[in-house]
Structure formats: structure tokens, C-alpha cells
Amino acid sequence: MRRFERALTREMAASASMAFAALAAIFTVVLLVRTLGKAALGDISGEAVLPLLGFSLLRGLPVLLTLSLFIGVFMCLSRLWRDSEAVIWMNGGVGPWRWTRPVLRFALPVVLIIAVVSLELMPWSIRKQAIYEHVLASRDQVSTLAPGVFSEDRQGRRVIFVETLADDGRKVGNVFIHSLERGRMGVTVASSGQVKVMDNEDTFLVLEKGKRYLGSPGEADFWMATFESYALRIPPQTVSERRVVPRMLTVAQLLRNPGQENMAEWFRRLGHPISALLLCLLAVPLSYVNPRAGRSLNVVFVILIYAAYNNFVGLAHGWVQRGALGVLEAGLAVHGTLLLLLLILYWRRFRGAWE
């Protein structure tokens, strides 16, 4: 019997690991493409790509672990039914509890990790990302320059392009600046330039050996001038403080202020480990496969159950947020319904086989 449980645990761990690797790779690629797109547009600097990617991966970790756990348990047990191994074990006296015991032994440590990530690490990552984004937003336009990228200020009144940028970020080459000044369009080009910070901490981009054009598009009153040196002041970015949202709060802060939004956030965080545990137990009766039937039917059914369950959890989160239900009522409505379905499926699948 112990050999059966050890073999089952090893196979579930292998299946869950493969599922997690595949899902994490897909999730990472999607996030990376989205983040690189923002960097290409100049919304974020290149150095912010990896930190923002890490914060996003940490926030998605509970969902990835839950789905990987569910898929791993289901794939392992369904293989036993397809290969008729499950029938042999059932005829040998292995009842539902002995099927469930290795599943619980394998799932509970992962559920504990999901709980820690959901309750503590997710709000920590959201707080750190908010601080990091605030620091990035408060930097002036020159500090975010990248060679070959058009950089636009937050007011949309100035666009700066540099072809080359020194390692220290101070010297630039082949500079192009497009600006709007009192309703007129200005274009400034220079062969080189450098960033200077004055004693009063004002930042200037000092251009050398260039030309400046100023006028209105479609009219002939353009003004042109050449210069040996031209200083352009870069105003500091003014960023308003980000509002503290419930997703940033710790569990203690949520429970000290039990408002509707805080309780909805508490319900959402607590739902990750609960759903992971219930889905793993649900995989035991769902894994039954008739060898003569199609192999894809149960897989489609499992995917539909997971999607429906997540949608109902989202609906219950909205109900708690609006004050229509409390946390306990919403938990009973969603997780209690799944638990009832779980008991019904166990009774139908293993009827008469209890020890």
C-alpha cells in the first residue's frame, strides 16, 4: 500500500511540475511581450522590464500553482484509469480514502505555499511595484532616454530622440527634439550634447553645434537659427501619490478595517488556497475514464469546471465588494457549492467501496 502511495505521489509531482513549467512559460512570454511593447513605446525604461516582469509573475503565482496542481492530480489519476491500474487497486481493497490520502499528502504543502503567496507575498509585491513605478514616473525625461527611442514627456509637448548615449547617461549624439511652444512647432537638431545638473538641481540638456526651427505647419513664417550651444531645461516630473488600495494592504490591516472593499480582498486572497484544495479533491472522482470512451471528454469537462469555478469566485468577490453578501455567505455560496458537488461525485463514483 505504501508503494502505491509513493508511486502515485511521484507521478503527481512529475505531472504537476510539467504543467507548471508549461503554464509559467506561456505566462512569462505573454508578460514579456506586453512589457517589451511598453518599453519600445518609451512608456517605461529598458531597465524596468525585468523588475516589472518579476512583480507580475509573483502576482500570478497562486493561479499558476492552483491550475498546475489540479492538472497534475487529474492527469496522474486519469492515466491509472486508462491503463486499468485503478481497477486492479480498487479490486484489491483500495477505497476512496486511500485514493484521497496521497492526494492530500501531495497537495497540502503546495496549498500552504499558495496561502503564503496569496496572503503575504502578493500584497508585498504590489506595494513594491507601486513604489518602483512611482520612482520611475518621478524621474525627468533625460534620465529615461534610450538610444534609438523617441521619448515623450508626460504633457505630450516634447519628444526627444538621441542616436547614441554614453554609458554614464550624460553625453548624447545626433539629437532631435520636437516641441510645441505657444501653439507653434519647434524642431531642434544637434550633433552632440550633454546633460548638466546645476547647483539649484535644475537639469539642462546642453546641445552643441545645431539648428533650431520654429513656426506653424502649413505657413511660410518659419524662423531658423544656428547655434554653437543651446541649453534646454528639463522640468522635473510631478507625480501624484498613488492611492492605497486594498490589494496593497496586509492581512492584519484588512481585518482591522473590515469595510466592504477590504473584506472583498480578504475573500479573494483566501479563495486561492481553498480552491486549490477543493479542486485537487475534485480531481479524484473526475479522473475516472472508461477505456472504451473518448479520452478528451473528461479533459473538456475539467476545463469547463475550472473556468466556471473561477467565474463564480469573481462574482462572489463582486457581491462582497458591493455589500450584497458577507465573506461567510459568499464562501458558502461558492466554495460550499463545490464541496457539495465534491461529496456527490464521491458518493456516485465510490458508492459501496468505502472502508
C-alpha positions in Angstrom: 0.0 0.0 0.0 2.8 2.4 0.8 4.4 1.6 -2.5 1.2 2.6 -4.3 1.1 5.9 -2.4 4.7 6.7 -3.1 4.4 5.9 -6.8 1.2 8.0 -7.0 2.9 10.9 -5.3 5.9 10.8 -7.6 3.7 10.7 -10.7 1.5 13.6 -9.4 4.6 15.7 -8.7 6.0 15.0 -12.2 2.7 15.8 -13.9 2.2 19.0 -11.8 5.8 20.1 -12.5 5.4 19.7 -16.2 2.1 21.6 -16.2 3.6 24.4 -14.1 6.6 24.7 -16.4 4.4 24.9 -19.5 1.9 27.4 -17.9 4.7 29.6 -16.4 6.5 29.7 -19.8 3.3 30.8 -21.6 2.5 33.3 -18.9 6.1 34.7 -18.9 6.1 35.1 -22.7 2.8 37.0 -22.7 4.0 39.3 -19.9 7.4 39.8 -21.6 5.9 40.8 -24.9 3.5 43.2 -23.2 6.3 44.7 -21.1 8.7 45.0 -24.0 6.0 46.7 -26.0 5.7 49.4 -23.3 9.5 49.8 -23.3 9.5 50.1 -27.1 6.9 52.9 -26.9 9.0 54.7 -24.3 6.4 54.3 -21.5 9.0 52.5 -19.3 12.8 52.4 -19.4 14.6 49.3 -20.5 16.0 48.7 -17.1 12.4 48.4 -15.7 11.5 45.4 -17.9 12.8 42.6 -15.6 11.6 44.1 -12.3 8.1 44.6 -13.6 8.1 41.2 -15.1 9.1 39.7 -11.7 6.4 41.6 -9.9 3.8 40.4 -12.4 4.9 36.7 -12.2 4.7 36.8 -8.4 1.1 38.1 -8.6 0.1 35.3 -11.0 1.8 32.6 -9.0 -1.3 31.5 -7.0 -3.3 30.9 -10.1 -0.4 29.1 -11.8 0.2 26.8 -8.8 -3.5 26.1 -8.4 -4.1 25.2 -12.0 -0.9 23.1 -12.2 -1.8 21.2 -9.1 -5.3 20.4 -10.5 -3.9 19.3 -13.8 -1.2 17.2 -12.2 -3.5 15.3 -10.0 -6.1 14.8 -12.7 -3.6 13.6 -15.3 -2.0 11.2 -12.9 -5.2 9.6 -11.8 -6.8 9.5 -15.2 -3.8 7.6 -16.5 -4.4 4.9 -13.9 -8.0 4.5 -15.1 -7.0 4.4 -18.8 -4.3 1.7 -18.1 -6.7 -0.3 -15.9 -4.4 0.1 -12.9 -7.1 1.8 -10.9 -9.4 -1.2 -11.4 -6.8 -3.6 -10.0 -6.2 -1.4 -7.0 -9.9 -1.0 -6.3 -10.4 -4.8 -6.5 -7.5 -5.1 -4.1 -9.4 -3.1 -1.5 -8.1 0.4 -2.1 -11.1 2.5 -1.2 -11.8 6.2 -1.7 -9.9 7.3 1.4 -6.7 5.5 0.3 -7.1 7.3 -3.1 -7.5 10.6 -1.3 -4.7 10.3 1.2 -1.8 10.5 -1.2 -3.5 13.4 -3.0 -3.8 15.3 0.3 -0.3 14.4 1.3 1.0 15.8 -2.1 -1.4 18.8 -2.3 -1.3 20.2 1.3 2.3 21.6 1.1 1.6 23.2 -2.2 -1.7 24.7 -0.8 0.3 26.1 2.1 2.7 27.8 -0.4 -0.3 29.2 -2.3 -1.7 30.5 1.0 1.6 32.3 1.9 1.9 33.8 -1.5 -1.7 34.9 -1.7 -1.9 36.3 1.8 1.5 37.9 2.2 3.7 37.9 -0.9 1.1 39.2 -3.4 0.3 42.4 -1.4 4.1 42.9 -0.8 4.8 42.7 -4.5 2.0 45.1 -5.3 3.4 47.6 -2.7 6.9 47.3 -4.1 5.7 47.7 -7.7 3.8 50.8 -6.8 6.9 52.3 -5.1 9.1 51.3 -8.1 6.7 52.8 -10.6 6.5 56.0 -8.6 10.2 56.3 -8.7 10.3 55.7 -12.4 7.5 58.2 -13.0 9.2 60.9 -10.9 12.4 60.8 -13.0 12.9 63.5 -15.5 12.8 62.9 -19.3 16.5 63.0 -19.8 17.1 60.2 -17.3 14.8 57.9 -19.3 16.5 58.5 -22.6 17.5 55.4 -24.6 19.4 55.4 -27.9 17.1 54.9 -30.9 13.9 55.5 -29.0 11.5 58.5 -29.1 10.9 59.7 -25.6 7.8 61.8 -24.9 7.2 63.8 -21.8 4.0 63.3 -19.8 2.4 66.5 -21.1 2.9 65.4 -24.7 4.6 68.7 -25.5 8.1 67.5 -26.2 9.7 64.5 -27.9 13.4 63.8 -27.7 15.4 61.3 -29.9 19.0 60.5 -29.5 21.0 58.2 -31.7 23.8 57.5 -29.3 24.1 57.6 -25.5 27.2 57.3 -23.3 27.4 54.7 -20.6 27.2 57.4 -17.9 24.0 58.7 -19.5 25.4 62.2 -19.7 26.7 62.6 -23.3 24.4 62.2 -26.3 24.9 62.3 -30.0 22.7 63.2 -33.0 19.9 64.8 -31.1 16.4 65.5 -32.5 13.8 67.4 -30.4 10.2 68.2 -31.4 8.3 70.6 -29.2 5.2 72.7 -29.0 5.7 76.3 -27.8 2.8 78.7 -27.6 0.9 77.0 -30.4 4.0 76.8 -32.7 6.0 73.8 -33.6 9.7 73.8 -32.8 12.4 71.4 -34.2 15.9 71.3 -32.8 18.7 69.2 -34.2 22.3 69.0 -32.9 25.3 66.8 -33.5 26.0 66.3 -29.8 25.0 67.3 -26.3 25.4 66.6 -22.6 23.3 66.6 -19.5 24.2 69.1 -16.8 22.7 69.5 -13.3 23.0 73.0 -11.9 23.6 74.0 -8.3 19.9 74.5 -7.8 19.4 70.9 -9.0 17.8 72.0 -12.3 18.5 69.7 -15.2 19.6 71.1 -18.6 20.3 69.3 -21.8 23.1 71.4 -23.4 23.2 71.0 -27.2 26.2 71.8 -29.3 26.5 72.7 -33.0 22.9 72.5 -34.2 20.0 74.3 -35.7 16.6 75.3 -34.4 13.4 75.8 -36.4 10.2 77.4 -35.1 7.0 78.1 -37.0 3.4 76.9 -37.8 2.8 74.0 -40.1 1.4 75.0 -43.4 2.6 78.6 -43.2 5.8 80.3 -44.5 6.8 82.2 -41.4 9.3 79.7 -40.1 12.2 81.0 -38.1 15.6 79.3 -38.3 18.8 79.8 -36.3 22.1 78.1 -35.9 23.8 77.8 -32.6 27.1 76.7 -31.1 25.5 75.9 -27.7 21.9 75.8 -26.7 20.6 74.9 -23.2 17.2 73.2 -22.9 15.7 73.0 -19.4 14.1 69.7 -18.5 11.5 70.3 -15.8 11.1 67.6 -13.1 8.2 65.3 -13.3 5.4 65.9 -10.9 3.7 62.7 -9.9 0.8 62.5 -7.6 0.9 60.0 -4.8 -0.8 56.7 -5.6 -3.9 55.9 -3.6 -3.6 52.9 -1.3 -5.9 50.2 -2.5 -6.9 47.0 -0.6 -4.7 44.9 -2.7 -1.7 46.6 -1.1 -2.7 46.0 2.5 -1.5 43.2 4.7 -3.9 40.7 6.2 -3.8 42.5 9.6 -4.6 45.8 8.0 -7.6 44.3 6.2 -9.0 42.7 9.3 -8.5 45.9 11.4 -10.6 47.8 8.9 -13.4 45.4 7.9 -15.0 47.6 5.1 -16.7 46.1 2.1 -13.6 46.5 -0.2 -11.2 45.1 2.4 -13.5 42.1 3.1 -13.8 41.5 -0.6 -10.0 41.5 -0.9 -9.8 39.1 2.1 -12.3 36.8 0.4 -10.3 36.9 -2.8 -7.0 36.1 -1.2 -8.4 33.3 1.0 -10.1 31.8 -2.1 -6.8 30.8 -3.7 -5.7 28.1 -1.2 -9.3 26.9 -0.6 -10.0 26.5 -4.3 -6.6 24.7 -4.8 -7.5 22.1 -2.1 -11.1 21.6 -3.3 -10.0 21.2 -7.0 -7.4 18.6 -6.0 -10.0 16.6 -4.2 -12.4 17.0 -7.1 -9.9 15.6 -9.4 -10.2 12.2 -7.7 -13.8 11.3 -8.9 -13.4 13.3 -12.1 -10.4 11.3 -13.1 -12.5 8.2 -13.9 -12.0 7.3 -17.5 -13.8 4.5 -19.3 -11.2 2.9 -21.5 -13.8 2.4 -24.2 -14.9 6.0 -24.2 -13.1 9.0 -25.7 -10.2 10.4 -23.8 -10.9 14.1 -24.3 -14.4 14.2 -22.8 -13.2 14.4 -19.2 -10.5 16.9 -20.0 -13.0 19.3 -21.6 -15.3 18.7 -18.6 -12.5 19.6 -16.2 -11.6 22.8 -18.0 -15.2 23.9 -18.0 -15.4 23.2 -14.3 -12.3 25.2 -13.6 -13.4 28.1 -15.7 -16.9 28.2 -14.2 -15.5 27.9 -10.7 -13.2 30.9 -11.2 -16.0 32.9 -12.7 -18.2 32.2 -9.7 -15.4 33.2 -7.3 -15.1 36.5 -9.3 -18.9 37.1 -9.0 -18.8 36.4 -5.3 -15.9 38.9 -4.9 -18.1 41.5 -6.5 -21.0 40.6 -4.2 -18.9 41.1 -1.1 -17.4 44.3 -2.5 -20.9 45.8 -3.1 -22.1 44.6 0.3 -24.7 42.2 -1.1 -23.1 39.2 0.8 -20.7 38.8 3.7 -17.5 36.8 3.5 -19.0 33.8 5.1 -22.1 33.8 3.0 -20.1 34.3 -0.2 -17.8 31.4 0.8 -20.7 29.1 1.5 -22.3 30.1 -1.8 -19.2 29.3 -3.9 -16.8 27.0 -2.1 -19.7 25.3 -0.2 -21.4 24.6 -3.5 -18.2 23.0 -4.9 -17.8 21.0 -1.7 -21.4 19.7 -2.0 -20.7 18.7 -5.7 -17.5 17.0 -4.5 -19.4 14.9 -2.0 -22.0 13.9 -4.5 -19.3 12.9 -7.0 -17.5 10.8 -4.4 -20.7 9.1 -3.4 -21.6 8.3 -7.0 -18.1 7.2 -8.1 -17.1 5.2 -5.0 -20.5 4.0 -3.8 -20.1 0.8 -1.9 -16.4 1.0 -1.8 -15.9 2.8 1.5 -13.8 1.1 4.1 
